[in-house]
Amino acid sequence: MPELLVATPLRNSAVTRPYDFADGISIRELVPILWDTSIVKNYISEDERAKMADAKYWLCASRDYEYDFGDTGRELFTKARHAAWALQVICPSGATHVFLKFQKTDGGYDNIGTERPKELCRTLLGNLLSVEKQGLQEDFDAVYAGIRRAFTEKVVRLQNPVLLIEHGMQTGHVNLGALMFVMGLDMLFMACEAGAFMTRVGGFLGVESYVFPPVTSLNIRPNAVVGDVLNDLYEFRNIIAHGQEIPETPYRQKSDLMSTGGQRINYEDYHRAELLLESGLFMLTASLRRIFVEKLFDEVKDTGKWRSKMRLYEHRYKESGGPEANKQRGR
């Protein structure tokens, strides 16, 4: 039978080899793509097409088919979008986020359809990280399955944070992106005020845990810890959500991102607001990843069970001493 697939190009720095996952999802080369007869060539610039043509690996959702009456392609677009979200939950490194429908022919891959959501913008750290180095092979199936289930079963507490990751990365605006990521954490942990937000998120992730993963390409790790950013993150959210002017101090002040070894990571000016944007994004993706990988889905789905978990996380936060303990340790 011929093959039908929907694929989105990956950055060449993202992966170095093919992967096969469950449910018809894979990362592979598509050679050759018949660009001269592609439907997308009428909708994109030559520069955009050149960038896609330069992509070595594509994230694909595929299946064999005898006849395509539209339903097959529609489902493949949905699965490819969910797979793309799963990649960002594992490593929020941005993406072109263009989805092309291909029919495999004897001559190559014939592009017969397209969806073009807005590009997912990269952050400073997202640009330095590789999804392959962040547990792609180990965790992709679990994260993808969790996202599929969240949207199939319409679990709003999980659906909305995933959508807010996409929208926050698409906006290209530091303050609004940060607002969306904190909103996602707010929804996920059923917090409605600063105290609940700090104790629940802090207790779940651990106030002394690092916000960001190691940057293996540079052999460094950003030194920000969860307890250092929780309060500022929620206060920043309140300022934006209530339409207030963002104060110069501390949000618009220059603030270098330092490694645990004392190296400056940012090569251009960096501000506290940008750190909060990235902190919100990485804390939200880390939270969703843990929920999917550690099989907490059913507890999150059940409000009563998840509320009971919140009490456990609040207790862990208090036992850790919260941010005050970090201050006493010199942080």
N, C-alpha and C positions, 0 to 999 in steps of 0.2 A: 504494500500500500504506500502511496505517497505520503510525505510528511508535511504537516502544517505547523508553523511555529510563530510566536511573537517574541521578539528579542530587543534588548536595549544595550547599547555599547557601554563598555567599562573603560575607565582610565587605564592606560597602559601600565601605570605604576601600581594598580590595584591588585592584580593577580599575575602569576607567572606560569600557570599551567591550567589545563582543563579540569573540571570537577563534574561529577554526576551526583545529583541529590534525588530525593524521593519525589513522587508525584509529577514526573516528567520535567523537572527543573534541572538545568545544567548550566555550566559555564563552558563555552567552547568557541572555536573559530568557525566563522561562516565564510567559506571560500569555494567559488567566487560569488560575490554579490553582483547581480546584474544591474548596476547603477544606471546604465543608459536607458533602460526601459522601466525603471522604478517609478512607482506612483508618487513617492515622496519628493522627487526632483522638481516637481511643480510648486512645492510649498516651502522649500528651504533654499538658502543661499549656497553658492558654490563653496564658500568657506565652511559652512556647516556640514555639507556633504563630504568635503575633504577630511574633516575631523572624524566623521563617522567611518569613512573608508579607512582611516589610519588606525582605528581601534582593532587590536589583535583579537581580543576576547569579548564575547557577548554573553549576557545573562539571558537564558532562553527558557520559555515554557513551550513544550511541544507535544504533539501526538500524531499518530498515524490516522489517516481518514480516507474514506472512500468518496464521500460527497460533503462539501462544506456549504451548508445552507445559511450560514451566518452565526448560528448558535455556537459552533465550534470555535470560530474566531473570537467571538465575544468573550467566551469563557477563558480563552488563552490570554487575552488582554488583561483580564482580571487577575489571573494567576501570575502573569509577569509583573504586574503592578505590586501584588503582594510580595513576590520574591524580591523586588527592588526595595520595598520597605524593610524587609528582613535584613538585607545587606546594610541598610542605614542604622538599624537597631544594633547590629553587631559592630559596626564601625561607621559613625556618621561623617563620611568624608566627601559628600556631595556627589552629583551625577548630572549628566546631560539630561536624563529623564525623558528621552524620546523613545517611543515604542513602535517598532516596525513589524508588520505582519508579513511573513514570507511563506511562499510555497516552494518546496524543493523540487527542482526539475532536473532533467539530464544535463542541462547547461549550467546549472548553478542555482542560487537562491534568488527567486523572483519576488520583489517587494510589491505586495498587492493591497496594502492597507497601512494606516498610520494613526497614532494618537500622540499628541505633543503637549503634555502637561508642562508647566513652567520648570525651568532648570532648578536643581537643588544646589544652592550656593555653598561653597566651601568656607570653613572657618580656618583660622591659623593652624590649629592642631589637626583638624580634619584633613588639611592639605599635606600634613607630615606623616599621617598614618596610613597603613595598608591593611585592608580588610583581611588579607591572607594571614597577617601576623597577629590578628585579634581573635583567633578562634573560628575562622570561617568553616573549616571542615568539621570541627567538633560540634558546633552549635547551630549551624544553618538550618538543618531539618527541624529541630525543636522550635526555633524562633519562627520559621515559616509556617509550621503547623499551628502554632499559637495564634499567629495573625490570621490565618485562614479560618480557624475556629471562631475567633472573635467576630469576624465579619459574617460568617455563616450563621452563627447563633445570635448575632446582634447584641453582643455584650458591650454596651455603650461605655462602660467604665474602662474598657480596653480599646475600643474602636477610636474614641476621641483623642486619647493621647497619641496614638499612631498617626492619625490625621494631622494633629498639631505639629508633630515632627516634620511632616511633609510641608505643611503651610509655613511653619516657622523658617525652614530652610529655603523656601521659595521666595519669601518676602524680600530678602536682601537688605533688611533694615535691622540694625542692631537692637534697638529698643523694642520694636514690635516682635521681633523674633524671640527675644528674651521673655517677653510677656507670654507668648504662646507656649514656650517650653515650661514655664512655671505653672501656667494654667493646666498643662498636661499632668504635672506632678500633683497639683491640687486635686484634680479629678481622680487620679489613680489612688491617692491616699486619703480621699474623702476629708480633706482639710478645708476649713472655711475661715481660718484666722491664723495668725503667725505662730502662736504657740503649738497648735496641732500640726502645722506644716513642719516646724523645726523638729518636734519630738518624733513624729512618724517617719519622715524622710530620713532624719538623722539616725533613728533607731534601726531602720531597715538597711540602709547602706553602711552605717557605722560612722560615727563622727570623726574618727581618726583615719578612716580610709581615704586613699587618694581619689580625687575627682577624676583625673585623667589617667589613661593607661601609659605605659612606657612608650617612648618613641624609639623603636629599635634601630631605625636607620641612623640615628644620631647617638645611640647608646645613652640616652638621658631620660629623666622622668620629671614632669612638671611637679612643683612642690605643693600645689594647692590641695588642701584636705577639706572634706565635707563640712566639718564643724566651722571652718573659717569663712564659708560663703553663705551658709543657710540664712542667717538673719538679713544680710545685705540683699540676697536674692529675693526674698519675699518683700522686703521694703521697696526694692526697685520695681517689683511687680505692682505694688499698691500705688506708687507714684505715677506709673504709666497708665494703669487702669482708671485712675481717678482724674486723669487729664491735667496733672500738675506739671509745672516746669521741672525738668530734671536738674537737681543741684549740681553745681560745679564739683563740690566735694561730697562724696568721693568719686562719683560716677563718671564725670567728664575729665578727671585728672589722668595724666599719663601714669601708667603702672605696669612696669615690665613683668613679663611672665618668666619666672626663674625656675631653674631645675633644682632638684635636691642637692646637686653638687655645686650650686651657686652660679651656673652659667645662664646668661640671658638667652631666652629661646626666640623671642620675637626679633625680627630683623628690621622692622619698621616701628613707628610709634604705636603703642598699644595702650588702651585705656581700661579703667575698671569696668565700665559697661560691657566691653568686649569679653572680659574675663567672665562676667556674670552670664552673658549670652552663651558662651561655650560651656560654662558650668551647668547651666540649666539643661542644655542639650545632652551633655554626656551623662548627667545624673538621671535624666528621663530615660535615655536609651539603656543605661545600665540597669535601671529598675525593671523595665519591660523584659529585658533579656533574662534577668534572674527569675522573673515570674514564669516565663515560658520554659526555661531550661530546668528550673527546680520544681516544675509541675505544681505551681500554685494557682493555676488557672481556675480550678473549681472553687477555691476559696475566695478568689477575687470576684468571681461571678456571683457568689452568694453573699449578700450584704451583711447578714448576721455573722457569718464565719469570718469575713474580712474585717469587720469591726472588732471582733475578738482579737484578731492578729494585730490590729492597731494598738490595742492595749499592751500587747507584748513588746512592740517596737517602742512605745512610749516608755515602758519600764527599762528597756535596754538603754535608751537615751539617758534616762535619769541615772542609771547605774554607771554610765560612762563619765558622768559629770558634765556633759554638754560642752559648749564652747569655753566655759570658764576653766575647765580642766586643761584645755589647750593653752589658754593664757598663762596658767600657772607653770606649764611646761616650757614657756618661752616662745610659743608660736604667735 
